[in-house]
Amino acid sequence: MSFDRYVRRAQRGTVENLKDRTFERRVQNSYNKEGIHLIGAQKSIDSIIETSTMNVSPDTKKIAVSFASGLEVGNLIYWDRVKSYWLVYYQRITEKNYFSGEMQLAKYQIHWMSPGGKKYMTWGSVRNQTSGLHGLSSYFETISGDIELLIPRVEGSEYLVRQTRIKLNGRTYKITGSNDTNHENIIIFYLDEVQSNPELDNEIPYGNTPMSIELESTLNNIDSITLGTTLDFKITTRKDGLEIDDKYEIICTDCVHNNNAIEFNSLGVAQIKVYSELTDNILDLEIEVISEETSNYYIDGPASVRTMLSYSYTAKINGELRWTLVDNNENELSKDIAKIEETKDGEITIKTGSTVTEFTIVAETNSMTLRKVVNIKPLY
């Protein structure tokens, strides 16, 4: 047995590895298996979500997930199946080799601004509050707030201070105090109801704000393109701004979808229809394919040249360019047919050889490919 194989077998036999594999099997075989997304992460994570044993409220759940997920107290997660946000507010300290904790439904989208006018947003949860002694960040104070607002500690949360007025469910409240010690990375704001004042109140939308679902693509802002162009094509699904994993069915009319690119080889209007498997949303794109004389993106230069002469070509496109010359089989062109003599600021100089033939100039950026077919004719 090789030493590397011996090491791998020894590692696989450790107690920690055995616990990890046991938990993974438990998740995959659990009736309560659920997919979640951490806010800011793209990959879906398998977890176990069950009725809380610490709180009888239906808005509180128990969650178990691998430590490898990076989940911790104060994180916002998106529960894929029920399409809602949840705030992880407690971690159970156990001997088990996985994260076990509690989370609360965060159905309120909270908006506020800094004194300089910068806007902030997060999701928070509201619960009834029992008057009593609460630990604050720098001192203790008895607070008699009517309700508690829980939000994660995020950028800009320092601007939610005492006396800030907010509207919630049509009523106006002001912040009477805060507590950032009871729960790690979470701030609890204590709210008292006050008389409304339109000039002072900050609106907090009430209830389950409809999920904003968007399909985006790298072609969204392109209306026309020159014939023979190939463009990179990436699709993104976002729910309330969160990028999530998704699968797509792509149907092209008068264009060709090839791996992660779209080829435009027919004049007219090319149609691209994208079906989202996760959200049932549809993205419709129409791009007019035109001759290079009327396109915003093309290679400028003669389409017919003579042997043994030099010609200049310019790519009408922004970005760092990569130039190549290819034959009809997409193989790099032999230098005795034509070669690039000079490249400068989006422009190249090509010197033709003595062969009468046809070749293609290719100009590429990270997101777009332009092509121009050139015919070489005899010098005389």
C-alpha positions, 0 to 999 in steps of 0.5 A: 500500500502506498504511503498516500493511500495509507494516509487517506485511509487513516484520515477517513477512519478518524472519529471526526470524519466518521461523524461527518459522514454519519451526519451527511447520511442522516441529512440525505435520508431525512424526511425533513431535508431542506435546501437553504441559501446563505445570503451572499452565497450562490450554492444551495446547502442541504439541511435538516429543518424541524419544529423547534423544541425551545419555542412553540411558535410556528415562526421558529424552527430548529436547523441542523447543517454541516459545519462546512457550510459556514452557517453561524449565529446572525446569518440570514438564510433563504429557505428555498421550498417555502420562499422566505428569509430566516434569521439564525439567532441561537446555536446549541453547544453540543458534542455533535459534529455539526451546527445545531441551532434555532432560527426565526422567520424574518418576514419584514424588509427593513429600510433605513438611511444614514444621515448622509442619505445612504440607503440600507436594507435587511430582513428582520423579525418582530416578536412580543416583548416582556418588560424587564432588565435587558443587557445593552452594549455598554450598560444595563437599563430597564426597558418597557418596549411593546415589541422587539425587532431583531435584525442581523448586525449589518453595515449601517445598523449603527444608524438605527439609534434611540428615538428613531421612528419607524412604521410597522403594520400601519402603526408608528414606533420609536426605538427606546433601546437596543441589546446587542449582547444576548445574541451574537451578531444580532441586534434587538431593538425595543419599540414603543408605539407613538403617535404617527408623524409623516414628516418624521416616520420611516416606513417599514413595509409590513408582512411578507413582501412578494419575492422579487424574482429576476432573470439576468443575462449578459445580453440584456443590454444588447439590441443589435449585433453584426452578422457572424458575431459570437457573444458569451452568454451567462444567465443569473437567477436572483431572488430579492437580489440574492443569486441562487443556483438554477437550471435553464432550458434555452431555445434559440431562433435564428441563432445558435446556442453553443456551450456558454456562447450564442452565435449570430449567423443569420440576418434578421431578428434573433430570438432567445428564450430562457426557461428557469427550472427553479422559478418558472420565470421566462426571459425573452431576448430579441437581438437584431442581426445586421450587416457590419455597416450599420452595427455598433460592434464590428471589425472595420476594414476591407473585405477583399484584399490583394496578395503581397500587400498590407491592410489595417483593421480596427475592432469597434468594441471596448475591452482588451482584444485578442486577435487571431487569423483562422481558415474555414476550418477554424484552424490558425492561418498559416503565415504564408497566407496572411500574418499579423504584422502589428497590433496597436490600440484595437487596430492590427496590420495584416500582410497577405502572402501569395495565396489566393484564398479566404480567411477570417479575422477574429477579435475577442474580448472577455465577453464578445467575439467579432469575426470578419471574412476576408477574400484574398485576390491576385495582385494583378 
